[in-house]
Amino acid sequence: MAMSPHFFNKREPETSPARPSTSVSNASSYGSSGTTATQQSNALNSAQSVNTAQAAPAAPAAPQSGSKLTVGPNIKLKGVEITDCDTLVVEGLVEATMDSRVIEISERGAFKGSAEIDMAEIHGQFDGNLTVRQKLTIYSTGKVTGKIRYGKVVIEEGGQLTGEIQFGALPTPKSASHAQATSS
């Protein structure tokens, strides 16, 4: 990044020679009156290698985060099918069908519809068909109603679970059950 000579109100002494117009960062030659082209080239090469070293670790971090959809407060999402979403965070209202990994419903959030997921954390309201393949957690402010199937369940004091409740969620995804049905 090239810096202007008046960056942060710092000025060069008036006795220093004029700077050549190159793409070398002025930060490496700032304040030195006898900088040679070789020193400027070395400074540029070292700055580029530092930038490359810093950029390399950041690239693999992006795929690890997974896909995440957040429906913010005062947002209403109706009549959709949510697929290929690793995490759905509901802070508003969602009326949908969903096949995903994780759903997190905030205290003021509400989900109405059908969801087949691995893990659910409910602080708000869920109404509909819920299949949780692994763990359903209902917090003290959470309320789950409808047809519920789960692998494991944790309910904090004050949390509500109402409706047709069944232990033993189906661990096989839709594609495996479809393959079994076509082979019969």
Order of alpha helices (4+ residues) and beta strands (2+ residues): alpha-alpha-beta-beta-beta-beta-beta-beta-beta-beta-beta-alpha
